[in-house]
């Protein structure tokens, strides 16, 4: 019996001293395993006198129970210690970046176009396109810019050998849209336009414009103000003030320049406005030309100006991107250099 | 254009209004102002001084040494080089440390040993004229030390007007027009342009034989007058100061007077030296072929029959409305002059001045369609000012005005209700009247709801012609910022969605986001150099007649050549590029939209514009570009609802595609239908021409024709239940002859047991070492699955045996 007591004491000591779960497993094997010491003890059972057997059996069993309990307890202790150790977070650097993977990018003009399309789509405008090589008629005459009109000069037109032109604005699609869809009508036309200009950091012969047109029974200047304000608020992502002032474009009457309160200083009355170089202390920046569709333009589109009125506007897309991201060279847009294009990763 | 507040003040009282307010109000109602510039500040730094003593310089003949009282409390010694300096004069003096108007800083100095505490100034040094023969002697009683601006009232405030914003307003090219606007804005009276001066014109007297030998449209009006006893000298101070302030250099009294009137009323005029006019006659005619004349800038001009000329009996004396001739200009000896105040056809002037590269203040104004009434008004004002400008001058004869020009006011119908409807406000009749009348419009009531509006001559030439023009006048004076915003009420309806545009948008996202490709934009122009390098010069291009630069004469037919340029550019900094572009190619050999001009009956057509999506992958290091790109293209087609298509070797490959390693893409099951795209390796010659050292399978490109792609019906997405029984993947390797296509084997693998085969995927193609010549190894994974039961080994065995037999018939050997 004394050897059992000694065995138990030895086992419990080793259990207490087991440093980890693996060590504990080994201790368990030594004492409770198939060839463990307790089994060996039990093997002696048959060599004992019959009357001693029950007591010995019980003693072995008690011993086994005691060891098992101690094992379980120690296991819990060790598991808890191990969890604590795993949670210590040693060797973890929260600033270490993840593994990069290949991605692509959309051209910034594509991105701004989509943004505009989404805003106007939400207001019920349809997204249209038109030919980039255009009849002289649609580009000029139908818009009230006949052959000797001085406005033609400022358009610096590329003429093709077949007598057609590279469209100088997206406005010809006003006529095409009216011819195709009639009225009422709400469309936007983002697209590529061309002017014969010498290219430098702020001038391009290829540029992107977005035309907008709304025609209805009683469309008025007050509708223009509402629509422009709503859209520009979405596009510029801030609450804005706008103002209209006279501006001349042959295909609108009355015609306006639309200004937005300066995004850099906040506009007149803000403390920074007195030093603002962007709006030159005026508090306003020129945003887009717009106006009420000229009755002759409605007629060109097959609509009766007594019955229908409308407004139109044009937005320069490169300029919008340039203002938003501070791009200072317009040539980057068509330069094709990925070191420029890959910076626009918002989409 | 600069407008001077002093000048405006002659016609309208602007007291109590700050320059900022005036500029703002002009911007919101009339024309864009670009800035406010104070003028003459520099002259306030210069002092009125008295020359107390003046004697010769001991060391230099041409210098004088003066003692000057500039109010500083001590006499200053100043060395002066002017011949006219004398004791007792009152002169302008600048002290050391201050700056002249041109920015020059004056320092205390020594001239030949004599200390000089500043400088006595000439008119040129003060920026007042070109006069530099001597110092300016002032006629003033002001105490020494007074600022010069008290003696010379040149201080002014200038408002800069954006010329573009008044291109459509011929009446705003002189100060009087702006004064008229301001008088309407502020409700203050407008003085008459002659400022009450009287003019006694002789009823008869000396004239020239004056004839307008062109249609009246080309020269609606030509007024002439003769004056004698002219003395060429300086113009009066007040006139010179106004001219200086707006940046017009004073020259002499007669030239200054014509310039003054141009800037005052907006009417360009020309004064000829009468004695240079040959044969006592002036005619207006078009130039003859090959005729030449020397303009007063000394240039010999070669003329064309579209150029309008002013001629005397022997030849041209002026290029009408643009510039006078050198032969007849006013000079220092001029004693008699012939004054021209005329009106010329805007487009004629514009075309000649553009062709000759000779844009002048005069041509810029005539281009705007000036009011012919103004010619008479300006002539009268010139003659009324002449006695003051050139004392003793005599008008020798009447105003000659041979054209029968009279202005019958244009009348426009105006409905108050229409104006309200377009502006979005409720207008009262009285409001309409109170806005339009101060601007010179004459309103007569036609009926309950409308007016007949008489248009003043200065707004009638091109500016105001229809009701909407008047509505604009009402709107701008009412002020657009007083118009409240209002949401348009419209029927709710889904906007039209253009299939091409919305598909392109989706394509862009798939290529950028899923396929990790980068979008670029190239010009629609195909650069000559690129075109030649790529050997593409012989194709039919739409050509530009007035190319921006000689290297951009053609419009691209296809997008890929441009994308090759982007590839070459980016393969420097990067080892590998994946690019795409969406855009249009222009095909003049394929007629697009056609239009018959209703007037000429002429038919024109536009080149066909093809919408292309192109992409490419190129790598300096690795092969496999084709497969990488094809995988992306297949993904794109799957996402576009067209996972199935057929392909075959590209026939009639464009010069940039590898003729033996390119495929054309066709609708599924119909490889003979027209292709909707192509994909392949790039032609080795193209790579070589681009100086790119890329070998086999290091660069591949695809091109999709959007319209053809959309014509391929979308394949319905059909749902298949998730299998209930396990799927059994089977790997099969074939040794196949090169001629046996993957598509054929794929079909075979499916047809070997259509019920059990759920999917067939090629996972490896191997050629080369270990294989017999002309053979390739194709490795597939076939997924077998039954909807009814778990497959057993014998099912797989049976399938493999069937495949083995079928493959053998095609000359392929199933290995293993």
Contacts between the chains, C-beta under 8 A, distances in Angstrom:
chain1	res1	chain2	res2	distance
A	102	B	516	3.9
A	102	B	578	7.9
A	103	B	512	7.9
A	103	B	513	7.5
A	103	B	516	5.3
A	104	B	511	6.5
A	104	B	512	3.8
A	104	B	513	6.5
A	104	B	515	6.3
A	104	B	516	4.5
A	104	B	517	4.5
A	104	B	518	5.2
A	104	B	519	7.4
A	104	B	578	6.9
A	105	B	512	5.8
A	105	B	518	5.1
A	105	B	519	6.5
A	106	B	508	5.7
A	106	B	509	7.3
A	106	B	512	4.9
A	106	B	519	5.1
A	107	B	519	4.3
A	107	B	520	6.6
A	107	B	521	5.3
A	109	B	521	6.4
A	110	B	508	5.8
A	110	B	519	6.1
A	114	B	505	6.5
A	117	B	505	7.7
A	121	B	495	6.1
A	124	B	490	6.7
A	124	B	492	7.4
A	124	B	493	7.1
A	124	B	495	5.6
A	125	B	495	6.2
A	126	B	495	4.1
A	126	B	496	4.2
A	126	B	497	7.3
A	126	B	498	7.4
A	127	B	495	7.7
A	127	B	497	7.5
A	127	B	498	6.1
A	127	B	501	5.5
A	127	B	502	7.6
A	128	B	498	6.2
A	128	B	501	7.7
A	129	B	498	6.6
A	129	B	500	7.3
A	129	B	501	5.8
A	131	B	592	7.2
A	131	B	593	6.8
A	131	B	606	5.6
A	131	B	609	5.6
A	132	B	524	6.6
A	132	B	584	5.8
A	132	B	586	7.6
A	132	B	609	6.5
A	133	B	542	6.4
A	133	B	555	7.3
A	133	B	586	5.8
A	133	B	606	5.3
A	133	B	607	5.6
A	133	B	609	6.8
A	134	B	606	7.3
A	135	B	593	8.0
A	135	B	595	5.4
A	135	B	604	6.2
A	135	B	606	6.7
A	137	B	595	6.7
A	137	B	597	7.2
A	148	B	347	4.0
A	150	B	167	6.6
A	150	B	346	7.4
A	150	B	347	8.0
A	150	B	350	6.6
A	150	B	367	6.2
A	150	B	368	7.8
A	153	B	350	7.3
A	153	B	354	7.4
A	154	B	164	7.9
A	158	B	544	5.2
A	158	B	546	6.4
A	158	B	547	7.7
A	158	B	548	7.5
A	159	B	544	7.1
A	159	B	545	4.8
A	159	B	546	5.8
A	160	B	542	5.5
A	160	B	543	6.6
A	160	B	544	6.0
A	160	B	545	6.7
A	160	B	555	7.7
A	161	B	542	7.4
A	161	B	543	4.7
A	161	B	544	7.7
A	161	B	545	5.8
A	162	B	542	7.0
A	162	B	588	6.7
A	162	B	604	7.1
A	162	B	605	7.8
A	162	B	607	7.4
A	163	B	604	6.0
A	164	B	604	6.7
A	164	B	606	6.0
A	164	B	607	7.8
A	166	B	524	7.3
A	166	B	544	7.4
A	166	B	555	7.9
A	181	B	496	7.3
A	184	B	490	6.4
A	184	B	491	7.7
A	186	B	490	7.5
A	186	B	495	7.3
A	192	B	524	6.9
A	192	B	583	7.8
A	194	B	524	7.3
A	196	B	546	6.1
A	196	B	548	5.5
A	197	B	548	7.4
A	198	B	548	7.2
A	199	B	548	7.5
A	205	B	548	5.0
A	205	B	552	8.0
A	206	B	523	5.5
A	206	B	524	6.7
A	206	B	525	7.9
A	214	B	488	6.8
A	216	B	488	6.4
A	216	B	490	6.4
A	218	B	421	5.9
A	219	B	488	6.3
A	220	B	421	6.4
A	220	B	422	5.8
A	220	B	423	6.1
A	220	B	424	3.1
A	220	B	486	7.4
A	221	B	422	6.8
A	221	B	423	5.0
A	221	B	424	4.9
A	221	B	475	6.6
A	221	B	480	6.7
A	221	B	483	5.2
A	222	B	423	7.5
A	222	B	424	3.0
A	222	B	425	7.2
A	222	B	483	5.3
A	222	B	484	5.7
A	222	B	485	5.8
A	222	B	486	4.1
A	223	B	424	6.5
A	223	B	486	5.8
A	223	B	487	7.4
A	223	B	488	4.2
A	225	B	424	8.0
A	225	B	480	8.0
A	225	B	483	6.3
A	225	B	484	7.7
A	225	B	485	4.2
A	225	B	486	7.7
A	226	B	485	4.0
A	226	B	486	5.5
A	226	B	487	5.1
A	226	B	488	7.0
A	227	B	488	6.8
A	229	B	485	6.0
A	243	B	28	7.4
A	243	B	480	7.4
A	243	B	481	4.9
A	244	B	480	3.7
A	244	B	481	6.5
A	244	B	483	7.6
A	245	B	27	5.6
A	245	B	28	5.0
A	245	B	29	7.7
A	245	B	32	7.2
A	245	B	480	6.7
A	246	B	28	7.9
A	246	B	29	6.8
A	246	B	30	6.6
A	246	B	31	7.3
A	246	B	165	7.6
A	246	B	472	7.4
A	246	B	476	4.8
A	246	B	480	7.8
A	247	B	32	7.8
A	247	B	165	6.9
A	248	B	165	7.1
A	248	B	167	6.6
A	248	B	168	4.2
A	248	B	169	7.9
A	253	B	466	7.5
A	253	B	468	4.1
A	253	B	469	6.2
A	253	B	471	7.6
A	253	B	472	5.9
A	254	B	422	7.9
A	254	B	468	7.1
A	254	B	471	6.3
A	254	B	472	3.5
A	254	B	475	5.0
A	254	B	476	7.0
A	255	B	472	7.4
A	256	B	480	6.3
A	257	B	32	7.0
A	280	B	35	7.4
A	292	B	422	5.8
A	292	B	468	7.3
A	294	B	468	6.8
A	295	B	466	6.9
A	295	B	468	6.0
A	309	B	421	7.0
A	309	B	422	5.9
A	333	B	521	6.3
A	334	B	521	5.4
A	334	B	522	6.5
A	334	B	523	5.8
A	336	B	520	4.5
A	336	B	521	7.5
A	336	B	522	6.3
A	336	B	565	6.8
A	336	B	566	3.8
A	336	B	569	5.7
A	336	B	570	7.3
A	337	B	569	6.3
A	337	B	570	6.9
A	338	B	518	5.5
A	338	B	520	7.7
A	338	B	570	5.0
A	338	B	573	7.7
A	338	B	574	6.8
A	338	B	577	7.0
A	338	B	579	7.9
A	339	B	573	6.4
A	341	B	518	6.0
A	341	B	519	7.2
A	341	B	520	6.4
A	342	B	518	6.2
A	347	B	509	7.6
A	347	B	512	7.2
A	347	B	513	7.9
